[in-house]
């Protein structure tokens, strides 16, 4: 029954049953993960993964990820990673059974976003790349750019603050270090994220203007409520900058970012009028300057030339406003 003993509607009952089934499925996946512990034998893992039931279960979860939800998706992805690392010989069956394809399609589509899911996706990609065939499948799917494009929307970015972006940056750096063929697509994803932020911000601003001044608030004031354009911009820039900071420590990553006009995209963000006055003293402001500094260290002439050009344009605009008639 519902609250106060009132009976649940058929729709409510169906949702409750679905929730309980997902909870049970999550518990089963946790139980299965015990087969991938160091205490388990390679044959234990092979027997589970080479059968039909487990690959079919994982494929179903990845193909219908929105229905199963972030918690089950994360457990399924973690289980896949653990099994491949425990027994690399089962990777061939992961590729041939359709599990890998289903996972890559989910990442390129509308996967359920959570901190755990964001953390586990690079781990699965790294596991799939342990064989030449798996690495080729990942390269052809180009999942990283698509995976990252979903992370800077206003509905998602406020949920992924704190250590999440820095941890993701470290994971992506490790993934590219072990699989250099993924470097270009990964940096392409970073640049695409930077170019999308002003577009998302404009959409948030238009929505805010249409709903009235009291409709959008900061995430700290009312979690789950729509972000204001200024709050969204602050969250998105902080996420992007913390993600980029560990990546820019490697010369080849920084140079690829610069070649793909990533610095121009960052400077475009810094020129947006919606940036708060105290932006330079915020986490977002400190990290984006750190990213630009690291980029300039590895590609000084290109980055500093772009910065000087933007600075001259800004000074000219200020002088023009100062000399305008009253």
N, C-alpha and C positions, 0 to 999 in steps of 0.2 A: 504494500500500500504506500501512498504518498504521505506527505506531512499531515499530522493530525488524524491519521487513519484513513484519509480519503483515497479512493482507488486511483491508480495511475491510468492515464489515457493510453491507448494502444501505441501511440507514437512515443510517449515517455517510456513505456515499458520496453519498447524495441531498442531505444537508445540505451537504457540501463543494461539490457542483456548484451548489447554490442560492447559496452564498456567492460562488463565483467568478462566477456570472451577475450577481449584484448588484454586484460589483466592476467588471465589464465595463460594466454599465449606468451606473454612476457615472462611469466614464471617458468614455462617450459623451455624457453630460449635460454634463460639463466641456468637451468638444469643441464641443458645440452652443452653449455660452455664449459662445464666441468670436464668434459671429454677432451678439451684442448689445454688442460693444465699440464705442467711438467710431469705430473704423476701418471698421466695417461700415456699409452703407447701409441706409436704411429699407426698401428693397425686399427686401434679404436677410432681414430679420426678418419682413416681411409674407409672403414666399414660404414660409418655414418654418411660421409660425403659422397661415396661412390654409389650409394643406393639411389632410390627414386624419391623417397618421401621428403628428406631434408632439402635437397635441391628444389623440389617442387614447392615446398613451404616458403623458402627464401625468395624464390621467383615471384610467388603470389604476393608476398609482403612488399617487395620492391615495385611490382607493377601496380599495386593498389595502395600506395603509401599513405595517401590522404585518409583513406578509410581506417587503416590500422593505427595511424598516429605516430607522433615523433618518438615516443618511448619504445614502441615495438620496432619501429624502423631502426632506431639506434642499436637496440639489442641484436637485431638480425645482422646489421652491418658489422658490429663488433664480433659476433660469432663467426662470420665469414672470414674476417681478418685473422682471428685467433686460429682457426682451422688451417688456413693457408700457411701461416708462420710455423705452426706445430708440425705440419706434414706437407711440405711444398709439392710433393708428388700429386696431391689431390687438386692442384691448381688446374691441371689439364681438364679434369672433369668439370670444374667450376666454369671453365670457358666453353666447353662443348655442350653442357647441359642447359645453357641459357641463363644461368644465374648472373654471370658477369654482364651480359648484355642487358638484362633487366635492371641491374643496379645502375649502369651507365645511363640508361634511358631515364631512370628516375631522377638522377642528378641533373640531367639536362632539361627535365620537365618541372613539375611542381611538387618537389619533395617537401615534407613537413619540416619546418625550420625550428631548431632549438639549439641551445649551447652544445648539448651532447652530440646532436647530428652534425653540426658544423665541425666539431672536433674529430668525429670518426670518419668523415668522408675522405680526407687526405690519407688516412691510414689504410682504408680499403684500396684506394688507387695505388698506393705503394705496394700492397700485397699483390695486386693484379699484375704489377710490373715486374714481379720476380721472375717471369719467363719472357722470352722474346715475343712469343705469340700474344701474351697478355699485354705487354707494353705496346705492341702494335695496335691492339684493339683500343687501348686507352688513347693513343695518339690520334687514331682515326675518329674517335667519338668526340674529342676535344671537350671533355666535360668540365674542365676547371673554369674556363671563362663563363660557361653557362651557370655553373654552380655559384660563382661569385656575383653574377649579375642580380641574383635574388636577394643578396645580403644588404643592399643599400636602400631598399625601399623604406618608406616611413613606417610601414606596418611591422618591419623586422628589426631595423637598426637599433631602436631603443631597447630591444630585448637582449642585445648582444654586446653590451658595454662591459667594462671591467677588464679582466684578463683575456677574454675570449679572442679579440682581434690579434693581440700580441702572440698568443699561443698558436693561432691559425697561421700567422706569418712565419713562426719558427717551423711549423709542420710543412708549410709549402716550400720553405728554403731547403729543408731536408729532402723533400720529395724531388726537387729539381737537382739537388746535388747528386742524388743516387740515379736520377733519370734525366740527364741533360737534354734529351729530346723533347721534354715537356716544358722547357724554359720559356720558349717564345709564346706558347699558348697561355702559360700562367701569367706572364707579364702583360700579355694582351688583355687578360681578364682584369688585372689591376687597373690598367689605363681605362678600360671600358667602364669600370666602376666609378672612376674619377669623373669621366665625362657624363655619366648618368646622374650624378648628384645634383647639378643645377636643374636638370629636367624634373627630377622628383621634387625638388624644392619649389619649383614653379607650380607644380600640380598641388602641392600642399598649400601654397599661398593662395591659389585660385579657390581651393575648397574652403579655406579659412575666410577669405573675403566674401564668399557666398553664404556662409553660415553665420556670420556676425562675430564681433570681437570676443565674445565670451565662450565661443565654441571650442577653441583650441587652447590647450594648456600644456605646460611642460610635463614630462614623464614623472618627475619627482612629485608634482602636486597631485596628480591623479593617474596612477598606473592604468593602462588600458584605454585611456582617453586619447583622442587625436592630438598629435604634437602640433605646436605652432610651427610656422615656417622657420623661424629663427632657432627654435629648439631642435627641430629636425636637422637643420644644417650643422649645428654644433655636434649632435650625436653622430651624424654621418661622417663628418670630417675627422672626428676623433677615432671612429672605427677604422676608416681608411688609412689614416696616418699611423696608427699603432700596428696595423697589418703590414704596412710598407716598411716600417723602420727596421725590422730584422732582415728584410729582403735586400735593402739598399746597402748592407754591409759587404755584400759580395759584388766585386767589380762587374762581372758579366751580367748580373741581374740589374744593377743600376744602369749600365750602358744600354741594355735592352729597353728598359723603362724610358730612358731619355730618347732613344731612337724612335720609339712609338709615340712620341709627343706627350709623354706622361707629365713632364714638368709644365708644359703649356696648360694641361688640364688642371694641375694644382694651382697655377697662378690665376687661371680663370676663376676658380673657386674663391681665391683670396680677393678678387676684385668685386665679388657680389655685395650689393648694398645691404643685404640682410645679415651680414656678419655682425655680431654684437660688438659694442665698443671695447669691451674688456677681452676680446678674443685672443689677443697676443699673450695674455696672462693665464689663459685656460689650458687644460690638458691638450685640447685639440690644437690650439695655437702653437704650443711648445713642440708637439710631435710633428706637425707639418713643416715647421722651420727646420727641425732635425732631419727630416726626410730630404728637404731641398738641399741642406748642407752636405749630406752624404752623396746625393746625386752630383752636386758640384765638385766634390772631391774626386769622383771617378770620371766625370766629363766636364772639366772646368770651363772650357771655351764655349761650349754649346749652352750650358746652364746659365753661366754668368752673363752671356750675351743676351739670352732671353729675359733674364731678370732686369738687366739694364734697359732693354727696350721697353719693357712694361713700366719701369720706373720713370723713364723719360715721358712716356705717354701720360702717366698719372700727373706728373709735374706740369705738363702742358695743359691738362684739363683744369688743374687747380688754378693756374695762372689765368686761364681764360675766364673762369668763374670770378676771380678777383677783379679783373678788369672790365667785367660786364657793367653796363650802366645801371644805376639804381632804379 
